């Protein structure tokens, strides 16, 4: 039982909306809810990946999160257009109770990290860390700082930023600890729990 919402903007992006979508899974109405989490999409680029996701879940009986990584996570063009949100339930073994399983809910965003296109570590909601500014990511220049790592260590690359609005410049910025790189060879693909907490939002410059 799944719900695929083919819309972008606030649906999978605004915290209040995401919490409502999560409730559909928590109340056991659906086993998963999928939505785009970007500002916009391009149908011709995202539809093939969306079709593969649905096929992976319902035709090949893959786990929901694995199905997402095997569709959008394998399609750089689709994920470069928009991050995607998935709230899903899975049954996990209970510690010290081998014959018992519990229904656990996770809500994550799968995203593509791209400094050049103002999505550091997949965070297109990044803002200027200067409290007096707070301009959005499209007015900030992001570059790798120092040694650039590749392969499985790519996420260890440090970042430097320069705000085009206020001139604030920062160096030596590490990826937030709550941003996780995807398994396997999905280089530059990351996931993080969604929506972000207040402290996580403040860590990437969001002060409200």
GUBA-277100 format. One line per 2 residues: number of its first residue (from 0); their letters; for each residue x, y, z of N, C-alpha, C. Coordinates in steps of 0.001 Angstrom, whole numbers, plus 500000, padded with zeros to 6 digits. Layout:
// GUBA-277100
NUM	A	X,Y,Z,X,Y,Z,X,Y,Z; ...
END
This chain:
// GUBA-277100
0	XX	500836,498814,500000,500000,500000,500000,500880,501248,500000; 500854,501940,498891,501706,503114,498787,501002,504282,498147
2	XX	501488,505478,498462,500952,506706,497888,502096,507445,497208; 501982,507663,495906,502970,508413,495138,502361,509756,494768
4	XX	502963,510829,495277,502456,512176,495015,503366,512831,493982; 502850,513024,492802,503664,513566,491700,503588,515082,491666
6	XX	503976,515700,492737,504010,517166,492792,505279,517596,493494; 505639,518862,493334,506846,519385,493955,506464,520580,494822
8	XX	507443,521387,495164,507148,522552,495993,506938,522177,497450; 505911,522732,498062,505721,522598,499508,505347,521193,499951
10	XX	504800,520353,499076,504284,519044,499478,505301,518224,500250; 506487,518036,499682,507510,517254,500361,508649,518085,500891
12	XX	508427,519396,500965,509505,520326,501294,509257,521081,502604; 508021,521440,502851,507672,522210,504051,507393,521251,505209
14	XX	507955,521551,506373,507885,520636,507515,506459,520255,507878; 505548,521219,507891,504164,520932,508283,503519,519938,507326
16	XX	503781,520083,506039,503233,519169,505044,503836,517782,505192; 505147,517724,505412,505822,516429,505579,505281,515682,506793
18	XX	505044,516394,507874,504517,515756,509079,503137,515146,508813; 502333,515804,508008,501015,515258,507662,501155,513992,506816
20	XX	502105,514001,505902,502332,512816,505079,502846,511654,505936; 503715,511952,506890,504220,510911,507789,503093,510262,508576
22	XX	502105,511067,508947,500983,510539,509732,500231,509455,508970; 500189,509558,507642,499505,508539,506843,500180,507179,506983
24	XX	501494,507188,507185,502233,505942,507388,502138,505506,508852; 502246,506464,509755,502169,506144,511183,500814,505561,511565
26	XX	499762,506020,510899,498417,505516,511175,498122,504219,510419; 499129,503714,509710,499025,502444,508980,497987,502501,507855
28	XX	497778,503698,507314,496914,503838,506137,497690,503420,504893; 498977,503819,504860,499873,503407,503777,501149,502835,504383
30	XX	501834,502001,503580,503144,501497,503982,504254,502453,503573; 503990,503279,502574,504955,504312,502208,504238,505462,501511
32	XX	504856,506646,501622,504407,507839,500891,505636,508441,500225; 505529,508660,498929,506620,509240,498147,506202,510619,497645
34	XX	507151,511561,497648,506890,512876,497064,508209,513488,496625; 508144,514366,495647,509325,515146,495292,509551,516207,496367
36	XX	510825,516526,496611,511159,517466,497677,511899,518689,497158; 511796,518936,495846,512448,520094,495259,511460,521192,494928
38	XX	511995,522286,494421,511160,523423,494045,510380,523123,492775; 511009,522397,491841,510361,522086,490570,510890,520764,490043
40	XX	510236,520231,489008,510686,518996,488369,510608,519168,486853; 511222,518241,486141,511119,518158,484689,510583,516762,484384
42	XX	509370,516693,483884,508696,515406,483702,509531,514403,482920; 510121,514851,481825,510851,513925,480960,512055,513302,481652
44	XX	512556,513946,482709,513711,513431,483429,513334,512580,484637; 512255,512917,485316,511923,512208,486558,510972,511032,486346
46	XX	510167,511050,485299,509180,509970,485100,509836,508606,484923; 510913,508456,484132,511540,507134,484023,511999,506572,485371
48	XX	512609,507422,486205,513059,506965,487524,511865,506625,488414; 510801,507417,488318,509602,507148,489111,508971,505821,488700
50	XX	508938,505552,487405,508401,504272,486931,509218,503094,487460; 510547,503248,487472,511409,502174,487980,511189,501952,489472
52	XX	510982,503050,490206,510716,502921,491646,509446,502105,491889; 508374,502464,491206,507102,501743,491377,507256,500285,490952
54	XX	507966,500055,489869,508186,498685,489394,509007,497882,490404; 510040,498493,490966,510876,497804,491950,510067,497367,493165
56	XX	509142,498231,493598,508352,497926,494796,507298,496867,494508; 506517,497074,493460,505332,496236,493253,505571,495028,492343
58	XX	506532,495118,491421,506798,493986,490534,507929,493094,491061; 508966,493721,491628,510123,492961,492079,510183,492805,493598
60	XX	509201,493351,494302,509067,493167,495751,510323,493588,496517; 510946,494661,496069,512103,495189,496778,511642,495977,497993
62	XX	512495,496097,498998,512217,496982,500108,512085,498403,499601; 511246,499186,500244,510928,500508,499713,512151,501402,499586
64	XX	512977,501449,500611,514162,502304,500564,515158,501797,499520; 515358,500492,499461,516250,499920,498447,515721,500215,497046
66	XX	514401,500163,496883,513797,500445,495578,514049,501883,495157; 514032,502804,496124,514287,504215,495803,515738,504419,495376
68	XX	516663,503784,496100,518076,503920,495753,518388,503289,494400; 517645,502211,494053,517873,501518,492786,517178,502202,491611
70	XX	516426,503244,491881,515758,503990,490807,516310,505411,490749; 515883,506270,491643,516395,507642,491656,517873,507690,492020
72	XX	518297,506811,492915,519701,506797,493307,520633,506394,492185; 520112,505688,491186,520913,505266,490043,520742,506210,488850
74	XX	519899,507195,488975,519599,508101,487859,520060,509512,488218; 521279,509819,487843,521866,511105,488222,521080,512279,487649
76	XX	520587,512156,486420,519864,513265,485799,518579,513586,486561; 517863,512547,486991,516615,512772,487734,516885,513381,489098
78	XX	517869,512828,489812,518143,513306,491170,518806,514671,491154; 519442,515023,490046,520050,516344,489924,518996,517423,489701
80	XX	517801,517013,489274,516696,517952,489082,515979,518221,490397; 515783,517175,491202,515021,517326,492440,515364,516234,493442
82	XX	515511,516578,494720,515583,515532,495739,514214,514880,495894; 514179,513696,496475,512911,512994,496670,512757,512598,498132
84	XX	511516,512598,498592,511199,512272,499984,510458,510947,500048; 510799,510131,501027,510107,508862,501226,509867,508647,502709
86	XX	508609,508503,503074,508236,508096,504428,507759,506656,504315; 508364,505750,505067,508056,504336,504857,508135,503547,506167
88	XX	507435,502437,506170,507424,501538,507326,508112,500237,506956; 508836,499682,507897,509404,498354,507706,509391,497629,509046
90	XX	509394,496317,508952,509344,495501,510166,510749,495032,510514; 511133,495302,511747,512475,494941,512212,512379,494040,513428
92	XX	513397,493202,513585,513438,492304,514729,513593,493097,516024; 512933,492630,517056,513040,493244,518384,514181,492580,519142
94	XX	515039,493386,519724,516192,492854,520456,515739,491925,521589; 516385,490790,521671,516114,489767,522691,514755,489104,522523
96	XX	514075,489395,521404,512794,488731,521123,512829,488258,519664; 513488,487128,519409,513730,486681,518029,512477,486411,517211
98	XX	511361,486143,517856,510135,485837,517125,509202,487047,517024; 509711,488225,517420,508868,489418,517435,509439,490495,516519
100	XX	508572,491119,515759,508977,492234,514900,508154,493469,515244; 508749,494632,515088,508043,495878,515335,508025,496724,514065
102	XX	506960,497485,513899,506808,498344,512721,507496,499676,513005; 508508,499986,512222,509327,501184,512432,509142,502123,511244
104	XX	508956,503411,511534,508732,504414,510499,510000,505240,510305; 510404,505415,509066,511514,506300,508718,511031,507276,507659
106	XX	511516,508501,507734,511231,509488,506700,512554,510119,506289; 512887,509963,505022,514192,510408,504535,514063,511181,503231
108	XX	515097,511972,502963,515260,512603,501655,516497,511992,501001; 516359,511620,499744,517474,511167,498925,517828,512310,497991
110	XX	519104,512702,497953,519483,513894,497202,520845,513718,496536; 521134,514612,495600,522398,514602,494869,523218,515814,495297
112	XX	524449,515570,495711,525327,516652,496159,526023,517286,494969; 525920,518609,494866,526486,519313,493709,526848,520737,494128
114	XX	528120,520978,494431,528559,522311,494838,528260,523343,493757; 528551,522994,492512,528434,523954,491412,527004,524467,491249
116	XX	526027,523609,491491,524623,523997,491340,523968,524372,492663; 524779,524767,493643,524286,525276,494936,523468,524245,495706
118	XX	523941,522996,495685,523312,521961,496506,524388,521210,497283; 525051,521884,498219,526108,521199,498971,525524,520061,499803
120	XX	526061,518862,499596,525591,517662,500286,524083,517459,500101; 523590,517880,498943,522181,517698,498628,521247,518682,499297
122	XX	521800,519693,499947,520994,520633,500743,520730,521915,499948; 519697,521911,499137,519374,523116,498370,518697,524179,499240
124	XX	518459,523864,500516,517872,524844,501440,518955,525565,502249; 520215,525321,501923,521337,525964,502600,521187,527484,502516
126	XX	521579,528186,503596,521513,529646,503607,522818,530225,504129; 523022,531500,503863,524214,532197,504344,524276,532118,505869
128	XX	525435,531717,506426,525537,531584,507888,525616,532908,508637; 525735,534016,507910,525753,535329,508550,524334,535650,509043
130	XX	524122,535752,510370,522768,535982,510899,522102,537238,510359; 522890,538205,509948,522327,539450,509428,521944,539341,507958
132	XX	522267,538226,507339,521999,538072,505908,520958,536983,505660; 521382,535714,505739,520449,534606,505545,519995,534393,504111
134	XX	520759,534915,503143,520357,534711,501750,520376,533232,501397; 519619,532860,500385,519465,531454,500029,520622,530963,499154
136	XX	520641,529646,498965,521788,528986,498339,522117,529517,496948; 521110,529933,496172,521389,530374,494798,522198,531668,494755
138	XX	522342,532363,495907,523174,533567,495972,524487,533309,496711; 524861,532046,496824,526111,531665,497484,526943,530843,496511
140	XX	528252,531096,496491,529161,530298,495672,529773,529221,496556; 529682,527978,496140,530214,526840,496878,531358,526212,496090
142	XX	532460,525924,496786,533594,525249,496162,534179,524239,497146; 534880,523236,496596,535654,522346,497450,536813,523141,498041
144	XX	537171,522837,499280,538243,523554,499971,539384,522584,500264; 540558,522884,499721,541701,522020,499964,541640,520745,499144
146	XX	542120,519652,499719,542175,518383,499012,540769,517863,498723; 540534,517483,497484,539229,516943,497104,539307,515424,497081
148	XX	538460,514801,497867,538459,513347,497966,537518,512752,496926; 537840,511525,496520,537032,510841,495516,536682,509439,496018
150	XX	535882,508724,495217,535501,507369,495593,534663,507357,496856; 534858,506366,497685,534050,506210,498903,534297,507312,499929
152	XX	535357,508099,499738,535699,509150,500705,535271,510540,500230; 534461,510602,499187,534140,511911,498595,533490,512862,499586
154	XX	532695,512320,500529,531961,513189,501451,532887,513843,502479; 534154,513402,502544,535109,514021,503460,535705,515319,502903
156	XX	535393,515633,501656,535878,516880,501062,535315,518084,501810; 536176,519004,502181,535738,520209,502875,535181,521212,501873
158	XX	534429,522184,502393,533771,523166,501527,534129,524580,501965; 534181,525491,500973,534291,526915,501273,533160,527633,500555
160	XX	532699,528726,501166,531551,529445,500615,531842,530943,500561; 531164,531614,499631,531202,533079,499570,529819,533577,499212
162	XX	529259,534387,500075,527915,534911,499860,527980,536105,498922; 527169,536093,497878,527143,537195,496916,526351,538390,497428
164	XX	525575,538202,498481,524764,539297,499020,525515,540130,500041; 526186,539443,500982,526840,540181,502066,528357,540050,502056
166	XX	528906,539150,501221,530349,538974,501145,530924,538032,502175; 530090,537463,503032,530565,536527,504054,531282,535352,503389
168	XX	532479,535024,503892,533261,533917,503343,533658,532963,504463; 533504,531687,504210,533849,530654,505199,534691,529587,504523
170	XX	535565,528940,505317,536397,527865,504803,536356,526669,505754; 536819,525528,505244,536972,524343,506082,535674,523787,506629
172	XX	534594,523897,505869,533282,523429,506339,533127,521941,506038; 532830,521177,507056,532620,519736,506892,531154,519431,506619
174	XX	530918,518306,505997,529540,517848,505812,528908,517615,507173; 527665,518020,507376,527008,517764,508658,527009,516268,508984
176	XX	527137,515949,510259,527213,514539,510669,525939,513772,510364; 524816,514481,510181,523540,513823,509927,523261,513628,508441
178	XX	524215,514024,507604,524120,513731,506169,524906,512449,505907; 524249,511457,505339,524860,510144,505139,525042,509867,503648
180	XX	526208,509356,503283,526388,508966,501888,525721,507617,501664; 525198,507439,500467,524493,506200,500153,525480,505045,500017
182	XX	524970,503839,500198,525802,502651,500083,526197,502406,498632; 527176,501532,498443,527558,501118,497101,528293,502204,496345
184	XX	528072,502231,495051,528799,503156,494179,527991,504404,493841; 526997,504742,494661,526168,505925,494401,526911,507183,494852
186	XX	527992,507502,494140,528818,508637,494526,528033,509937,494379; 528204,510819,495365,527529,512115,495449,526054,511979,495797
188	XX	525585,510767,496078,524204,510585,496536,524202,510526,498056; 523307,511274,498660,523235,511333,500120,521794,511165,500578
190	XX	521647,510858,501863,520312,510851,502461,520403,511444,503856; 519277,511990,504298,519185,512513,505661,517731,512403,506104
192	XX	517544,512298,507404,516187,512212,507943,515469,513529,507703; 514156,513430,507543,513361,514585,507118,512048,514633,507875
194	XX	511550,515792,508284,512181,517106,508120,513332,517293,509101; 514128,518307,508863,515260,518576,509734,514790,519130,511066
196	XX	515599,518874,512106,515324,519450,513419,515731,520925,513409; 515343,521645,514437,515709,523067,514540,517222,523230,514567
198	XX	517920,522397,515339,519380,522512,515434,520046,522189,514101; 519507,521225,513366,520061,520906,512050,519852,522058,511082
200	XX	518680,522677,511128,518405,523820,510257,519333,524991,510581; 519596,525208,511860,520506,526289,512241,521928,526001,511772
202	XX	522290,524729,511715,523644,524337,511291,523908,524703,509837; 522856,524798,509027,523031,525156,507601,522496,526559,507325
204	XX	522445,527392,508379,522167,528811,508194,520717,529246,508278; 519796,528311,508544,518390,528675,508630,518090,529107,510065
206	XX	517799,530380,510257,517698,530940,511600,516251,531168,512051; 515274,530617,511343,513888,530830,511749,513139,529518,511737
END
